[in-house]
Amino acid sequence: MNFLKPVKPGQIVKFSSKIVHAGRTSLVAYIKVTTGVENISVVNGFITFIHVDEETESLPHGIVIEPVTEEDHLLNEQAAILKRK
């Protein structure tokens, strides 16, 4: 996560997220937080979720992500690069 600007107590923020990459057992979401009124970006980054069974063993989820927009393609590529690290 990249923390870009501070948020003041009581300030309204908006969280936006979308799944941008799917592995065999993982899903990567891109998260963006902006200030409510000014719409200034304050936090952004990627979070990886792993699909697990009742015993917390990773399990294939069968989800396929098809990037549509240029931004989707860019975020998908960035998520794939982070996954390899």
ChimeraX commands (.cxc) that place a marker at each C-alpha (Angstrom):
marker #1 position 0.00,0.00,0.00 radius 0.5
marker #1 position 1.19,3.50,-0.83 radius 0.5
marker #1 position 0.18,6.18,1.67 radius 0.5
marker #1 position 0.26,9.42,-0.32 radius 0.5
marker #1 position -1.28,12.07,1.95 radius 0.5
marker #1 position -2.51,12.22,5.55 radius 0.5
marker #1 position -6.20,12.08,6.37 radius 0.5
marker #1 position -7.42,14.40,9.12 radius 0.5
marker #1 position -9.65,13.11,11.93 radius 0.5
marker #1 position -13.29,13.32,10.88 radius 0.5
marker #1 position -12.45,13.68,7.19 radius 0.5
marker #1 position -14.66,11.63,4.87 radius 0.5
marker #1 position -12.87,9.12,2.63 radius 0.5
marker #1 position -14.08,6.90,-0.19 radius 0.5
marker #1 position -12.75,3.35,-0.69 radius 0.5
marker #1 position -12.84,1.91,-4.21 radius 0.5
marker #1 position -11.65,-1.56,-5.11 radius 0.5
marker #1 position -11.75,-4.06,-7.93 radius 0.5
marker #1 position -10.30,-7.48,-8.60 radius 0.5
marker #1 position -7.55,-6.99,-11.20 radius 0.5
marker #1 position -5.73,-10.34,-11.33 radius 0.5
marker #1 position -6.60,-13.98,-10.71 radius 0.5
marker #1 position -4.14,-16.74,-10.05 radius 0.5
marker #1 position -5.05,-20.40,-9.56 radius 0.5
marker #1 position -5.93,-19.93,-5.86 radius 0.5
marker #1 position -5.48,-16.16,-5.42 radius 0.5
marker #1 position -7.28,-12.96,-6.31 radius 0.5
marker #1 position -5.55,-9.58,-6.31 radius 0.5
marker #1 position -7.58,-6.45,-5.62 radius 0.5
marker #1 position -6.51,-2.89,-6.37 radius 0.5
marker #1 position -7.61,-0.52,-3.60 radius 0.5
marker #1 position -7.82,3.26,-3.93 radius 0.5
marker #1 position -8.80,5.65,-1.15 radius 0.5
marker #1 position -9.73,9.25,-1.95 radius 0.5
marker #1 position -10.98,12.16,0.10 radius 0.5
marker #1 position -14.76,12.47,-0.11 radius 0.5
marker #1 position -15.23,16.03,-1.30 radius 0.5
marker #1 position -11.91,16.94,-2.94 radius 0.5
marker #1 position -11.43,13.49,-4.53 radius 0.5
marker #1 position -7.69,13.56,-3.75 radius 0.5
marker #1 position -5.93,10.18,-3.74 radius 0.5
marker #1 position -4.58,9.39,-0.25 radius 0.5
marker #1 position -3.86,5.63,-0.39 radius 0.5
marker #1 position -3.56,3.05,-3.16 radius 0.5
marker #1 position -2.16,-0.42,-3.59 radius 0.5
marker #1 position -2.83,-4.11,-4.00 radius 0.5
marker #1 position -4.15,-6.76,-1.60 radius 0.5
marker #1 position -3.95,-10.50,-2.31 radius 0.5
marker #1 position -6.65,-12.87,-1.11 radius 0.5
marker #1 position -6.15,-16.66,-1.09 radius 0.5
marker #1 position -9.11,-19.02,-1.51 radius 0.5
marker #1 position -8.90,-21.70,1.21 radius 0.5
marker #1 position -10.94,-24.66,2.40 radius 0.5
marker #1 position -12.14,-25.37,5.94 radius 0.5
marker #1 position -8.65,-26.57,6.91 radius 0.5
marker #1 position -7.08,-23.36,5.52 radius 0.5
marker #1 position -5.47,-25.23,2.62 radius 0.5
marker #1 position -5.35,-23.24,-0.62 radius 0.5
marker #1 position -8.01,-24.27,-3.09 radius 0.5
marker #1 position -8.49,-23.38,-6.79 radius 0.5
marker #1 position -11.33,-20.88,-7.21 radius 0.5
marker #1 position -11.98,-21.17,-10.97 radius 0.5
marker #1 position -12.36,-17.40,-11.46 radius 0.5
marker #1 position -11.02,-15.81,-14.65 radius 0.5
marker #1 position -10.38,-12.06,-14.87 radius 0.5
marker #1 position -10.54,-10.48,-18.32 radius 0.5
marker #1 position -9.11,-6.92,-18.35 radius 0.5
marker #1 position -11.33,-4.60,-20.41 radius 0.5
marker #1 position -9.94,-1.08,-20.24 radius 0.5
marker #1 position -6.37,0.12,-20.66 radius 0.5
marker #1 position -6.30,0.83,-16.91 radius 0.5
marker #1 position -7.47,-2.75,-16.23 radius 0.5
marker #1 position -4.63,-4.13,-18.38 radius 0.5
marker #1 position -2.06,-1.96,-16.60 radius 0.5
marker #1 position -3.30,-2.94,-13.12 radius 0.5
marker #1 position -3.40,-6.61,-14.15 radius 0.5
marker #1 position 0.23,-6.43,-15.29 radius 0.5
marker #1 position 1.32,-4.62,-12.11 radius 0.5
marker #1 position -0.42,-7.22,-9.94 radius 0.5
marker #1 position 1.21,-10.07,-11.87 radius 0.5
marker #1 position 4.65,-8.49,-11.36 radius 0.5
marker #1 position 4.05,-8.08,-7.62 radius 0.5
marker #1 position 2.90,-11.69,-7.38 radius 0.5
marker #1 position 6.24,-12.90,-8.78 radius 0.5
marker #1 position 8.27,-11.06,-6.11 radius 0.5
marker link #1:1,2 radius 0.2
marker link #1:2,3 radius 0.2
marker link #1:3,4 radius 0.2
marker link #1:4,5 radius 0.2
marker link #1:5,6 radius 0.2
marker link #1:6,7 radius 0.2
marker link #1:7,8 radius 0.2
marker link #1:8,9 radius 0.2
marker link #1:9,10 radius 0.2
marker link #1:10,11 radius 0.2
marker link #1:11,12 radius 0.2
marker link #1:12,13 radius 0.2
marker link #1:13,14 radius 0.2
marker link #1:14,15 radius 0.2
marker link #1:15,16 radius 0.2
marker link #1:16,17 radius 0.2
marker link #1:17,18 radius 0.2
marker link #1:18,19 radius 0.2
marker link #1:19,20 radius 0.2
marker link #1:20,21 radius 0.2
marker link #1:21,22 radius 0.2
marker link #1:22,23 radius 0.2
marker link #1:23,24 radius 0.2
marker link #1:24,25 radius 0.2
marker link #1:25,26 radius 0.2
marker link #1:26,27 radius 0.2
marker link #1:27,28 radius 0.2
marker link #1:28,29 radius 0.2
marker link #1:29,30 radius 0.2
marker link #1:30,31 radius 0.2
marker link #1:31,32 radius 0.2
marker link #1:32,33 radius 0.2
marker link #1:33,34 radius 0.2
marker link #1:34,35 radius 0.2
marker link #1:35,36 radius 0.2
marker link #1:36,37 radius 0.2
marker link #1:37,38 radius 0.2
marker link #1:38,39 radius 0.2
marker link #1:39,40 radius 0.2
marker link #1:40,41 radius 0.2
marker link #1:41,42 radius 0.2
marker link #1:42,43 radius 0.2
marker link #1:43,44 radius 0.2
marker link #1:44,45 radius 0.2
marker link #1:45,46 radius 0.2
marker link #1:46,47 radius 0.2
marker link #1:47,48 radius 0.2
marker link #1:48,49 radius 0.2
marker link #1:49,50 radius 0.2
marker link #1:50,51 radius 0.2
marker link #1:51,52 radius 0.2
marker link #1:52,53 radius 0.2
marker link #1:53,54 radius 0.2
marker link #1:54,55 radius 0.2
marker link #1:55,56 radius 0.2
marker link #1:56,57 radius 0.2
marker link #1:57,58 radius 0.2
marker link #1:58,59 radius 0.2
marker link #1:59,60 radius 0.2
marker link #1:60,61 radius 0.2
marker link #1:61,62 radius 0.2
marker link #1:62,63 radius 0.2
marker link #1:63,64 radius 0.2
marker link #1:64,65 radius 0.2
marker link #1:65,66 radius 0.2
marker link #1:66,67 radius 0.2
marker link #1:67,68 radius 0.2
marker link #1:68,69 radius 0.2
marker link #1:69,70 radius 0.2
marker link #1:70,71 radius 0.2
marker link #1:71,72 radius 0.2
marker link #1:72,73 radius 0.2
marker link #1:73,74 radius 0.2
marker link #1:74,75 radius 0.2
marker link #1:75,76 radius 0.2
marker link #1:76,77 radius 0.2
marker link #1:77,78 radius 0.2
marker link #1:78,79 radius 0.2
marker link #1:79,80 radius 0.2
marker link #1:80,81 radius 0.2
marker link #1:81,82 radius 0.2
marker link #1:82,83 radius 0.2
marker link #1:83,84 radius 0.2
marker link #1:84,85 radius 0.2
view
